[in-house]
Amino acid sequence: MSLSDIRKEGKLFNKVNLMVLSACQTGTGGNGEEIDGFGELAQQCGASCVIASLWSVDDESTKDLMVNFYRILKEGKVTSKIEALRQSQLQLAGLEDLLNKNNLQTKKIVSQNKKYSNPYFWGPFIMMGNWR
């Protein structure tokens, strides 16, 4: 389906609680504005919450981020979808010490895990809509 087909369908995503658009630039439109992309259209068509990206993404780091995100959600230790996204972004960036400030073991792991420390890898993902 094209974006115009989705727009014509109206409330196509009415019962969708969380839609994850992990491909490149799903949160931007043709002119680069965040409010003009597939993510915004998904919300207009009924999706309660949408995760989208603001720029081209790296396949490997995106896979790692999404696997982590869903694992955190499944564990049920967080109270919101936005917290699960935040934690998975911090872990991918090698900043786990911000999650558990008193854990020295975690800080050792952080110093060794810098492969995706650049925001290019973890920063493009935003959450729109119901973040709970």
N, CA, C and O atoms as CSV, one atom per row, in Angstrom:
chain,resi,resn,atom,element,x,y,z
A,1,MET,N,N,0.838,-1.189,0.000
A,1,MET,CA,C,0.000,0.000,0.000
A,1,MET,C,C,0.880,1.248,0.000
A,1,MET,O,O,1.915,1.294,0.664
A,2,SER,N,N,0.466,2.221,-0.728
A,2,SER,CA,C,1.179,3.496,-0.707
A,2,SER,C,C,0.654,4.335,0.461
A,2,SER,O,O,-0.366,4.001,1.064
A,3,LEU,N,N,1.353,5.414,0.771
A,3,LEU,CA,C,0.895,6.298,1.844
A,3,LEU,C,C,-0.468,6.884,1.515
A,3,LEU,O,O,-1.297,7.054,2.409
A,4,SER,N,N,-0.712,7.194,0.257
A,4,SER,CA,C,-2.024,7.751,-0.107
A,4,SER,C,C,-3.124,6.695,0.056
A,4,SER,O,O,-4.241,7.034,0.446
A,5,ASP,N,N,-2.828,5.429,-0.235
A,5,ASP,CA,C,-3.804,4.352,-0.005
A,5,ASP,C,C,-4.131,4.230,1.477
A,5,ASP,O,O,-5.293,4.075,1.851
A,6,ILE,N,N,-3.114,4.300,2.312
A,6,ILE,CA,C,-3.317,4.220,3.765
A,6,ILE,C,C,-4.164,5.398,4.228
A,6,ILE,O,O,-5.081,5.231,5.032
A,7,ARG,N,N,-3.858,6.583,3.724
A,7,ARG,CA,C,-4.610,7.786,4.092
A,7,ARG,C,C,-6.080,7.630,3.715
A,7,ARG,O,O,-6.958,8.022,4.484
A,8,LYS,N,N,-6.358,7.071,2.556
A,8,LYS,CA,C,-7.734,6.889,2.081
A,8,LYS,C,C,-8.511,5.896,2.940
A,8,LYS,O,O,-9.724,6.031,3.098
A,9,GLU,N,N,-7.822,4.898,3.494
A,9,GLU,CA,C,-8.477,3.869,4.309
A,9,GLU,C,C,-9.020,4.422,5.622
A,9,GLU,O,O,-9.897,3.812,6.233
A,10,GLY,N,N,-8.519,5.549,6.055
A,10,GLY,CA,C,-9.012,6.148,7.298
A,10,GLY,C,C,-8.423,5.491,8.527
A,10,GLY,O,O,-7.214,5.576,8.746
A,11,LYS,N,N,-9.226,4.851,9.320
A,11,LYS,CA,C,-8.812,4.284,10.614
A,11,LYS,C,C,-8.271,2.866,10.476
A,11,LYS,O,O,-8.686,1.962,11.202
A,12,LEU,N,N,-7.361,2.681,9.561
A,12,LEU,CA,C,-6.774,1.375,9.258
A,12,LEU,C,C,-6.074,0.751,10.473
A,12,LEU,O,O,-6.075,-0.471,10.624
A,13,PHE,N,N,-5.482,1.577,11.333
A,13,PHE,CA,C,-4.705,1.077,12.473
A,13,PHE,C,C,-5.426,1.318,13.797
A,13,PHE,O,O,-4.778,1.486,14.831
A,14,ASN,N,N,-6.750,1.338,13.778
A,14,ASN,CA,C,-7.550,1.678,14.952
A,14,ASN,C,C,-7.232,0.866,16.204
A,14,ASN,O,O,-7.247,1.427,17.300
A,15,LYS,N,N,-6.953,-0.401,16.090
A,15,LYS,CA,C,-6.741,-1.252,17.266
A,15,LYS,C,C,-5.264,-1.510,17.544
A,15,LYS,O,O,-4.924,-2.397,18.327
A,16,VAL,N,N,-4.389,-0.740,16.906
A,16,VAL,CA,C,-2.949,-0.931,17.073
A,16,VAL,C,C,-2.478,-0.134,18.283
A,16,VAL,O,O,-2.582,1.092,18.315
A,17,ASN,N,N,-1.958,-0.848,19.279
A,17,ASN,CA,C,-1.458,-0.216,20.497
A,17,ASN,C,C,-0.040,0.317,20.323
A,17,ASN,O,O,0.301,1.369,20.864
A,18,LEU,N,N,0.785,-0.406,19.571
A,18,LEU,CA,C,2.175,-0.004,19.336
A,18,LEU,C,C,2.572,-0.400,17.920
A,18,LEU,O,O,2.527,-1.575,17.557
A,19,MET,N,N,2.960,0.589,17.129
A,19,MET,CA,C,3.459,0.329,15.781
A,19,MET,C,C,4.914,0.777,15.741
A,19,MET,O,O,5.225,1.931,16.037
A,20,VAL,N,N,5.797,-0.135,15.375
A,20,VAL,CA,C,7.219,0.174,15.296
A,20,VAL,C,C,7.621,0.208,13.827
A,20,VAL,O,O,7.535,-0.793,13.116
A,21,LEU,N,N,8.061,1.381,13.393
A,21,LEU,CA,C,8.503,1.596,12.018
A,21,LEU,C,C,10.008,1.780,12.068
A,21,LEU,O,O,10.504,2.902,12.168
A,22,SER,N,N,10.732,0.668,11.997
A,22,SER,CA,C,12.178,0.717,12.233
A,22,SER,C,C,12.996,0.928,10.960
A,22,SER,O,O,14.224,0.853,10.998
A,23,ALA,N,N,12.341,1.186,9.851
A,23,ALA,CA,C,13.064,1.464,8.603
A,23,ALA,C,C,13.565,2.911,8.594
A,23,ALA,O,O,13.309,3.672,9.527
A,24,CYS,N,N,14.262,3.266,7.556
A,24,CYS,CA,C,14.856,4.605,7.444
A,24,CYS,C,C,13.816,5.703,7.274
A,24,CYS,O,O,12.897,5.576,6.465
A,25,GLN,N,N,13.958,6.746,8.012
A,25,GLN,CA,C,13.195,7.991,7.883
A,25,GLN,C,C,11.683,7.811,7.895
A,25,GLN,O,O,10.983,8.493,7.147
A,26,THR,N,N,11.163,6.917,8.719
A,26,THR,CA,C,9.722,6.708,8.799
A,26,THR,C,C,9.029,7.795,9.601
A,26,THR,O,O,7.801,7.882,9.601
A,27,GLY,N,N,9.811,8.628,10.291
A,27,GLY,CA,C,9.240,9.721,11.067
A,27,GLY,C,C,9.359,11.056,10.370
A,27,GLY,O,O,9.043,12.087,10.964
A,28,THR,N,N,9.800,11.068,9.141
A,28,THR,CA,C,9.929,12.332,8.402
A,28,THR,C,C,9.218,12.229,7.064
A,28,THR,O,O,9.048,11.141,6.514
A,29,GLY,N,N,8.817,13.353,6.564
A,29,GLY,CA,C,8.180,13.403,5.251
A,29,GLY,C,C,9.186,13.806,4.195
A,29,GLY,O,O,10.389,13.868,4.448
A,30,GLY,N,N,8.685,14.072,3.031
A,30,GLY,CA,C,9.541,14.449,1.916
A,30,GLY,C,C,10.319,15.728,2.145
A,30,GLY,O,O,11.390,15.920,1.570
A,31,ASN,N,N,9.784,16.606,2.985
A,31,ASN,CA,C,10.477,17.869,3.242
A,31,ASN,C,C,11.283,17.847,4.542
A,31,ASN,O,O,11.791,18.882,4.972
A,32,GLY,N,N,11.401,16.682,5.165
A,32,GLY,CA,C,12.206,16.542,6.367
A,32,GLY,C,C,11.508,16.909,7.655
A,32,GLY,O,O,12.130,16.844,8.715
A,33,GLU,N,N,10.247,17.293,7.615
A,33,GLU,CA,C,9.523,17.650,8.825
A,33,GLU,C,C,8.989,16.394,9.501
A,33,GLU,O,O,8.459,15.500,8.842
A,34,GLU,N,N,9.135,16.334,10.831
A,34,GLU,CA,C,8.717,15.155,11.587
A,34,GLU,C,C,7.220,14.905,11.485
A,34,GLU,O,O,6.782,13.759,11.579
A,35,ILE,N,N,6.437,15.942,11.296
A,35,ILE,CA,C,4.983,15.779,11.330
A,35,ILE,C,C,4.390,15.340,10.001
A,35,ILE,O,O,3.168,15.278,9.863
A,36,ASP,N,N,5.222,15.038,9.033
A,36,ASP,CA,C,4.726,14.753,7.700
A,36,ASP,C,C,5.086,13.343,7.228
A,36,ASP,O,O,5.005,13.068,6.031
A,37,GLY,N,N,5.474,12.457,8.121
A,37,GLY,CA,C,5.948,11.147,7.707
A,37,GLY,C,C,4.962,10.024,7.951
A,37,GLY,O,O,3.822,10.251,8.357
A,38,PHE,N,N,5.420,8.806,7.696
A,38,PHE,CA,C,4.604,7.612,7.870
A,38,PHE,C,C,4.158,7.461,9.327
A,38,PHE,O,O,3.035,7.034,9.593
A,39,GLY,N,N,5.033,7.810,10.263
A,39,GLY,CA,C,4.677,7.714,11.675
A,39,GLY,C,C,3.482,8.567,12.029
A,39,GLY,O,O,2.584,8.111,12.736
A,40,GLU,N,N,3.455,9.796,11.551
A,40,GLU,CA,C,2.327,10.693,11.803
A,40,GLU,C,C,1.069,10.181,11.113
A,40,GLU,O,O,-0.018,10.235,11.688
A,41,LEU,N,N,1.205,9.689,9.897
A,41,LEU,CA,C,0.064,9.132,9.172
A,41,LEU,C,C,-0.512,7.929,9.917
A,41,LEU,O,O,-1.730,7.777,10.008
A,42,ALA,N,N,0.364,7.075,10.448
A,42,ALA,CA,C,-0.104,5.907,11.216
A,42,ALA,C,C,-0.931,6.357,12.415
A,42,ALA,O,O,-1.946,5.740,12.737
A,43,GLN,N,N,-0.504,7.419,13.071
A,43,GLN,CA,C,-1.286,7.943,14.193
A,43,GLN,C,C,-2.624,8.498,13.724
A,43,GLN,O,O,-3.655,8.255,14.351
A,44,GLN,N,N,-2.609,9.231,12.638
A,44,GLN,CA,C,-3.855,9.784,12.095
A,44,GLN,C,C,-4.829,8.670,11.724
A,44,GLN,O,O,-6.045,8.862,11.762
A,45,CYS,N,N,-4.292,7.512,11.367
A,45,CYS,CA,C,-5.119,6.371,10.986
A,45,CYS,C,C,-5.415,5.447,12.159
A,45,CYS,O,O,-5.865,4.318,11.961
A,46,GLY,N,N,-5.166,5.915,13.382
A,46,GLY,CA,C,-5.625,5.210,14.560
A,46,GLY,C,C,-4.604,4.540,15.449
A,46,GLY,O,O,-4.964,4.109,16.545
A,47,ALA,N,N,-3.342,4.425,15.043
A,47,ALA,CA,C,-2.337,3.784,15.907
A,47,ALA,C,C,-2.165,4.612,17.181
A,47,ALA,O,O,-1.964,5.825,17.118
A,48,SER,N,N,-2.243,3.966,18.304
A,48,SER,CA,C,-2.136,4.645,19.595
A,48,SER,C,C,-0.733,5.175,19.858
A,48,SER,O,O,-0.568,6.278,20.381
A,49,CYS,N,N,0.274,4.388,19.496
A,49,CYS,CA,C,1.670,4.750,19.736
A,49,CYS,C,C,2.504,4.295,18.546
A,49,CYS,O,O,2.325,3.190,18.034
A,50,VAL,N,N,3.416,5.161,18.113
A,50,VAL,CA,C,4.255,4.845,16.959
A,50,VAL,C,C,5.703,5.166,17.294
A,50,VAL,O,O,6.008,6.240,17.813
A,51,ILE,N,N,6.591,4.227,16.995
A,51,ILE,CA,C,8.028,4.492,17.046
A,51,ILE,C,C,8.477,4.620,15.594
A,51,ILE,O,O,8.208,3.751,14.765
A,52,ALA,N,N,9.164,5.715,15.306
A,52,ALA,CA,C,9.620,5.974,13.942
A,52,ALA,C,C,11.043,6.521,13.989
A,52,ALA,O,O,11.555,6.869,15.054
A,53,SER,N,N,11.671,6.591,12.818
A,53,SER,CA,C,13.057,7.072,12.763
A,53,SER,C,C,13.139,8.399,12.011
A,53,SER,O,O,12.375,8.656,11.080
A,54,LEU,N,N,14.077,9.225,12.437
A,54,LEU,CA,C,14.224,10.554,11.853
A,54,LEU,C,C,15.283,10.629,10.762
A,54,LEU,O,O,15.344,11.612,10.024
A,55,TRP,N,N,16.121,9.594,10.653
A,55,TRP,CA,C,17.130,9.577,9.594
A,55,TRP,C,C,17.415,8.144,9.193
A,55,TRP,O,O,16.892,7.207,9.797
A,56,SER,N,N,18.241,7.974,8.176
A,56,SER,CA,C,18.615,6.631,7.722
A,56,SER,C,C,19.258,5.869,8.867
A,56,SER,O,O,20.052,6.424,9.626
A,57,VAL,N,N,18.912,4.599,8.988
A,57,VAL,CA,C,19.384,3.813,10.125
A,57,VAL,C,C,20.330,2.710,9.663
A,57,VAL,O,O,20.295,2.272,8.512
A,58,ASP,N,N,21.172,2.276,10.588
A,58,ASP,CA,C,22.088,1.168,10.362
A,58,ASP,C,C,21.346,-0.133,10.668
A,58,ASP,O,O,20.730,-0.260,11.726
A,59,ASP,N,N,21.400,-1.086,9.761
A,59,ASP,CA,C,20.638,-2.333,9.928
A,59,ASP,C,C,21.011,-3.091,11.196
A,59,ASP,O,O,20.131,-3.503,11.952
A,60,GLU,N,N,22.296,-3.277,11.434
A,60,GLU,CA,C,22.743,-4.092,12.570
A,60,GLU,C,C,22.387,-3.438,13.909
A,60,GLU,O,O,21.864,-4.103,14.803
A,61,SER,N,N,22.665,-2.152,14.049
A,61,SER,CA,C,22.365,-1.492,15.325
A,61,SER,C,C,20.857,-1.393,15.548
A,61,SER,O,O,20.394,-1.483,16.685
A,62,THR,N,N,20.088,-1.210,14.472
A,62,THR,CA,C,18.633,-1.155,14.602
A,62,THR,C,C,18.090,-2.495,15.061
A,62,THR,O,O,17.199,-2.546,15.909
A,63,LYS,N,N,18.619,-3.586,14.507
A,63,LYS,CA,C,18.203,-4.920,14.947
A,63,LYS,C,C,18.487,-5.086,16.437
A,63,LYS,O,O,17.624,-5.543,17.187
A,64,ASP,N,N,19.694,-4.718,16.868
A,64,ASP,CA,C,20.064,-4.846,18.281
A,64,ASP,C,C,19.165,-3.993,19.173
A,64,ASP,O,O,18.744,-4.434,20.242
A,65,LEU,N,N,18.874,-2.774,18.728
A,65,LEU,CA,C,18.010,-1.885,19.507
A,65,LEU,C,C,16.615,-2.469,19.646
A,65,LEU,O,O,16.045,-2.465,20.737
A,66,MET,N,N,16.066,-2.964,18.563
A,66,MET,CA,C,14.698,-3.487,18.589
A,66,MET,C,C,14.601,-4.787,19.384
A,66,MET,O,O,13.626,-4.993,20.107
A,67,VAL,N,N,15.583,-5.654,19.263
A,67,VAL,CA,C,15.591,-6.880,20.066
A,67,VAL,C,C,15.606,-6.513,21.551
A,67,VAL,O,O,14.861,-7.083,22.348
A,68,ASN,N,N,16.456,-5.566,21.909
A,68,ASN,CA,C,16.535,-5.099,23.294
A,68,ASN,C,C,15.220,-4.476,23.744
A,68,ASN,O,O,14.742,-4.764,24.841
A,69,PHE,N,N,14.634,-3.631,22.910
A,69,PHE,CA,C,13.376,-2.950,23.222
A,69,PHE,C,C,12.283,-3.959,23.538
A,69,PHE,O,O,11.610,-3.845,24.563
A,70,TYR,N,N,12.102,-4.944,22.667
A,70,TYR,CA,C,11.060,-5.945,22.892
A,70,TYR,C,C,11.366,-6.835,24.099
A,70,TYR,O,O,10.450,-7.248,24.810
A,71,ARG,N,N,12.638,-7.131,24.331
A,71,ARG,CA,C,13.011,-7.923,25.513
A,71,ARG,C,C,12.641,-7.161,26.784
A,71,ARG,O,O,12.066,-7.738,27.707
A,72,ILE,N,N,12.963,-5.887,26.835
A,72,ILE,CA,C,12.655,-5.067,28.008
A,72,ILE,C,C,11.147,-4.987,28.223
A,72,ILE,O,O,10.673,-5.109,29.353
A,73,LEU,N,N,10.396,-4.784,27.148
A,73,LEU,CA,C,8.930,-4.752,27.271
A,73,LEU,C,C,8.392,-6.083,27.793
A,73,LEU,O,O,7.535,-6.111,28.677
A,74,LYS,N,N,8.901,-7.182,27.242
A,74,LYS,CA,C,8.414,-8.517,27.622
A,74,LYS,C,C,8.713,-8.831,29.085
A,74,LYS,O,O,7.905,-9.466,29.762
A,75,GLU,N,N,9.871,-8.389,29.575
A,75,GLU,CA,C,10.233,-8.642,30.977
A,75,GLU,C,C,9.261,-7.978,31.936
A,75,GLU,O,O,9.074,-8.459,33.054
A,76,GLY,N,N,8.640,-6.883,31.521
A,76,GLY,CA,C,7.641,-6.212,32.347
A,76,GLY,C,C,8.193,-5.433,33.528
A,76,GLY,O,O,7.445,-5.107,34.450
A,77,LYS,N,N,9.477,-5.130,33.523
A,77,LYS,CA,C,10.078,-4.406,34.648
A,77,LYS,C,C,9.977,-2.896,34.493
A,77,LYS,O,O,10.319,-2.156,35.415
A,78,VAL,N,N,9.513,-2.432,33.342
A,78,VAL,CA,C,9.341,-1.000,33.110
A,78,VAL,C,C,7.854,-0.677,33.101
A,78,VAL,O,O,7.019,-1.549,32.858
A,79,THR,N,N,7.537,0.563,33.363
A,79,THR,CA,C,6.134,0.959,33.461
A,79,THR,C,C,5.600,1.610,32.191
A,79,THR,O,O,4.411,1.917,32.108
A,80,SER,N,N,6.467,1.825,31.196
A,80,SER,CA,C,5.995,2.471,29.974
A,80,SER,C,C,6.835,2.052,28.766
A,80,SER,O,O,7.968,1.589,28.896
A,81,LYS,N,N,6.241,2.230,27.601
A,81,LYS,CA,C,6.938,1.934,26.353
A,81,LYS,C,C,8.115,2.887,26.159
A,81,LYS,O,O,9.169,2.492,25.660
A,82,ILE,N,N,7.924,4.145,26.558
A,82,ILE,CA,C,9.006,5.121,26.376
A,82,ILE,C,C,10.210,4.765,27.250
A,82,ILE,O,O,11.352,4.990,26.851
A,83,GLU,N,N,9.963,4.216,28.427
A,83,GLU,CA,C,11.076,3.803,29.295
A,83,GLU,C,C,11.810,2.614,28.690
A,83,GLU,O,O,13.035,2.526,28.782
A,84,ALA,N,N,11.070,1.704,28.076
A,84,ALA,CA,C,11.716,0.565,27.400
A,84,ALA,C,C,12.587,1.062,26.250
A,84,ALA,O,O,13.692,0.558,26.049
A,85,LEU,N,N,12.101,2.045,25.493
A,85,LEU,CA,C,12.901,2.611,24.397
A,85,LEU,C,C,14.132,3.321,24.956
A,85,LEU,O,O,15.232,3.161,24.429
A,86,ARG,N,N,13.954,4.094,26.009
A,86,ARG,CA,C,15.080,4.814,26.622
A,86,ARG,C,C,16.151,3.840,27.106
A,86,ARG,O,O,17.340,4.040,26.854
A,87,GLN,N,N,15.729,2.793,27.796
A,87,GLN,CA,C,16.693,1.823,28.308
A,87,GLN,C,C,17.421,1.101,27.179
A,87,GLN,O,O,18.627,0.874,27.269
A,88,SER,N,N,16.707,0.739,26.125
A,88,SER,CA,C,17.375,0.040,25.028
A,88,SER,C,C,18.334,0.980,24.293
A,88,SER,O,O,19.380,0.535,23.819
A,89,GLN,N,N,18.002,2.259,24.191
A,89,GLN,CA,C,18.917,3.220,23.582
A,89,GLN,C,C,20.170,3.406,24.439
A,89,GLN,O,O,21.281,3.455,23.911
A,90,LEU,N,N,19.996,3.508,25.745
A,90,LEU,CA,C,21.154,3.650,26.635
A,90,LEU,C,C,22.052,2.420,26.569
A,90,LEU,O,O,23.277,2.543,26.547
A,91,GLN,N,N,21.452,1.242,26.539
A,91,GLN,CA,C,22.240,0.010,26.454
A,91,GLN,C,C,23.000,-0.057,25.141
A,91,GLN,O,O,24.175,-0.424,25.121
A,92,LEU,N,N,22.345,0.292,24.051
A,92,LEU,CA,C,23.010,0.262,22.755
A,92,LEU,C,C,24.168,1.255,22.709
A,92,LEU,O,O,25.207,0.979,22.108
A,93,ALA,N,N,23.988,2.404,23.343
A,93,ALA,CA,C,25.019,3.438,23.356
A,93,ALA,C,C,26.166,3.109,24.303
A,93,ALA,O,O,27.191,3.790,24.301
A,94,GLY,N,N,25.995,2.064,25.114
A,94,GLY,CA,C,27.023,1.712,26.087
A,94,GLY,C,C,26.957,2.576,27.322
A,94,GLY,O,O,27.975,2.818,27.971
A,95,LEU,N,N,25.762,3.046,27.656
A,95,LEU,CA,C,25.588,3.946,28.802
A,95,LEU,C,C,24.725,3.322,29.893
A,95,LEU,O,O,23.930,4.005,30.540
A,96,GLU,N,N,24.891,2.015,30.089
A,96,GLU,CA,C,24.102,1.320,31.100
A,96,GLU,C,C,24.291,1.893,32.493
A,96,GLU,O,O,23.422,1.734,33.350
A,97,ASP,N,N,25.421,2.562,32.733
A,97,ASP,CA,C,25.649,3.128,34.057
A,97,ASP,C,C,24.588,4.163,34.411
A,97,ASP,O,O,24.366,4.421,35.594
A,98,LEU,N,N,23.934,4.755,33.437
A,98,LEU,CA,C,22.853,5.695,33.716
A,98,LEU,C,C,21.596,4.975,34.179
A,98,LEU,O,O,20.719,5.591,34.784
A,99,LEU,N,N,21.498,3.689,33.905
A,99,LEU,CA,C,20.359,2.899,34.354
A,99,LEU,C,C,20.540,2.391,35.777
A,99,LEU,O,O,19.575,2.259,36.530
A,100,ASN,N,N,21.788,2.109,36.135
A,100,ASN,CA,C,22.069,1.488,37.422
A,100,ASN,C,C,23.328,2.122,38.008
A,100,ASN,O,O,24.401,1.521,37.971
A,101,LYS,N,N,23.202,3.319,38.541
A,101,LYS,CA,C,24.346,4.136,38.931
A,101,LYS,C,C,25.243,3.519,39.990
A,101,LYS,O,O,26.421,3.868,40.071
A,102,ASN,N,N,24.721,2.617,40.800
A,102,ASN,CA,C,25.509,2.054,41.899
A,102,ASN,C,C,26.168,0.720,41.558
A,102,ASN,O,O,26.809,0.115,42.417
A,103,ASN,N,N,26.025,0.259,40.342
A,103,ASN,CA,C,26.524,-1.055,39.972
A,103,ASN,C,C,27.889,-0.929,39.292
A,103,ASN,O,O,27.963,-0.541,38.125
A,104,LEU,N,N,28.943,-1.245,39.991
A,104,LEU,CA,C,30.301,-1.135,39.447
A,104,LEU,C,C,30.537,-2.117,38.308
A,104,LEU,O,O,31.254,-1.805,37.358
A,105,GLN,N,N,29.940,-3.299,38.394
A,105,GLN,CA,C,30.085,-4.295,37.333
A,105,GLN,C,C,29.531,-3.739,36.015
A,105,GLN,O,O,30.144,-3.910,34.960
A,106,THR,N,N,28.392,-3.087,36.079
A,106,THR,CA,C,27.801,-2.495,34.886
A,106,THR,C,C,28.727,-1.450,34.290
A,106,THR,O,O,28.870,-1.386,33.069
A,107,LYS,N,N,29.357,-0.635,35.116
A,107,LYS,CA,C,30.250,0.409,34.627
A,107,LYS,C,C,31.441,-0.184,33.878
A,107,LYS,O,O,31.928,0.421,32.923
A,108,LYS,N,N,31.917,-1.358,34.296
A,108,LYS,CA,C,33.006,-2.018,33.579
A,108,LYS,C,C,32.548,-2.447,32.191
A,108,LYS,O,O,33.290,-2.312,31.218
A,109,ILE,N,N,31.318,-2.966,32.099
A,109,ILE,CA,C,30.772,-3.393,30.821
A,109,ILE,C,C,30.628,-2.202,29.883
A,109,ILE,O,O,30.923,-2.301,28.692
A,110,VAL,N,N,30.176,-1.083,30.423
A,110,VAL,CA,C,29.958,0.115,29.622
A,110,VAL,C,C,31.236,0.558,28.939
A,110,VAL,O,O,31.220,0.894,27.755
A,111,SER,N,N,32.344,0.563,29.665
A,111,SER,CA,C,33.588,1.045,29.093
A,111,SER,C,C,34.072,0.155,27.946
A,111,SER,O,O,34.850,0.603,27.103
A,112,GLN,N,N,33.614,-1.111,27.908
A,112,GLN,CA,C,34.014,-2.021,26.841
A,112,GLN,C,C,33.052,-2.001,25.656
A,112,GLN,O,O,33.413,-2.462,24.572
A,113,ASN,N,N,31.839,-1.481,25.832
A,113,ASN,CA,C,30.806,-1.536,24.805
A,113,ASN,C,C,30.596,-0.157,24.180
A,113,ASN,O,O,29.650,0.545,24.536
A,114,LYS,N,N,31.456,0.227,23.264
A,114,LYS,CA,C,31.352,1.542,22.632
A,114,LYS,C,C,31.078,1.444,21.134
A,114,LYS,O,O,31.165,2.449,20.428
A,115,LYS,N,N,30.750,0.257,20.638
A,115,LYS,CA,C,30.544,0.063,19.207
A,115,LYS,C,C,29.486,1.012,18.644
A,115,LYS,O,O,29.639,1.530,17.538
A,116,TYR,N,N,28.422,1.236,19.401
A,116,TYR,CA,C,27.323,2.074,18.935
A,116,TYR,C,C,27.156,3.337,19.776
A,116,TYR,O,O,26.038,3.823,19.946
A,117,SER,N,N,28.236,3.862,20.294
A,117,SER,CA,C,28.129,5.033,21.161
A,117,SER,C,C,27.707,6.299,20.418
A,117,SER,O,O,27.136,7.206,21.023
A,118,ASN,N,N,27.978,6.372,19.127
A,118,ASN,CA,C,27.588,7.543,18.345
A,118,ASN,C,C,26.062,7.600,18.231
A,118,ASN,O,O,25.440,6.584,17.920
A,119,PRO,N,N,25.441,8.762,18.475
A,119,PRO,CA,C,23.981,8.884,18.391
A,119,PRO,C,C,23.387,8.486,17.034
A,119,PRO,O,O,22.189,8.215,16.943
A,120,TYR,N,N,24.189,8.449,16.009
A,120,TYR,CA,C,23.702,7.992,14.702
A,120,TYR,C,C,23.028,6.628,14.830
A,120,TYR,O,O,22.037,6.366,14.149
A,121,PHE,N,N,23.552,5.759,15.692
A,121,PHE,CA,C,23.068,4.388,15.814
A,121,PHE,C,C,21.811,4.256,16.659
A,121,PHE,O,O,20.957,3.425,16.349
A,122,TRP,N,N,21.672,5.039,17.706
A,122,TRP,CA,C,20.552,4.870,18.629
A,122,TRP,C,C,19.606,6.072,18.681
A,122,TRP,O,O,18.498,5.960,19.205
A,123,GLY,N,N,20.027,7.204,18.152
A,123,GLY,CA,C,19.269,8.436,18.294
A,123,GLY,C,C,18.131,8.693,17.330
A,123,GLY,O,O,17.313,9.568,17.615
A,124,PRO,N,N,18.016,7.990,16.202
A,124,PRO,CA,C,16.971,8.384,15.251
A,124,PRO,C,C,15.556,8.021,15.684
A,124,PRO,O,O,14.590,8.495,15.085
A,125,PHE,N,N,15.416,7.191,16.712
A,125,PHE,CA,C,14.098,6.673,17.042
A,125,PHE,C,C,13.361,7.548,18.038
A,125,PHE,O,O,13.870,7.878,19.110
A,126,ILE,N,N,12.150,7.910,17.653
A,126,ILE,CA,C,11.278,8.729,18.500
A,126,ILE,C,C,9.979,7.968,18.712
A,126,ILE,O,O,9.610,7.094,17.928
A,127,MET,N,N,9.299,8.323,19.789
A,127,MET,CA,C,8.001,7.727,20.072
A,127,MET,C,C,6.956,8.830,20.013
A,127,MET,O,O,7.124,9.900,20.598
A,128,MET,N,N,5.892,8.552,19.304
A,128,MET,CA,C,4.790,9.509,19.182
A,128,MET,C,C,3.526,8.875,19.727
A,128,MET,O,O,3.277,7.686,19.528
A,129,GLY,N,N,2.732,9.676,20.414
A,129,GLY,CA,C,1.445,9.183,20.906
A,129,GLY,C,C,1.517,8.662,22.322
A,129,GLY,O,O,2.266,9.186,23.146
A,130,ASN,N,N,0.740,7.630,22.610
A,130,ASN,CA,C,0.613,7.091,23.956
A,130,ASN,C,C,1.876,6.336,24.365
A,130,ASN,O,O,2.072,5.186,23.972
A,131,TRP,N,N,2.714,6.974,25.140
A,131,TRP,CA,C,4.008,6.407,25.540
A,131,TRP,C,C,3.902,5.442,26.721
A,131,TRP,O,O,4.901,4.826,27.093
A,132,ARG,N,N,2.738,5.297,27.308
A,132,ARG,CA,C,2.600,4.431,28.494
A,132,ARG,C,C,2.500,3.006,28.181
A,132,ARG,O,O,2.381,2.182,29.088
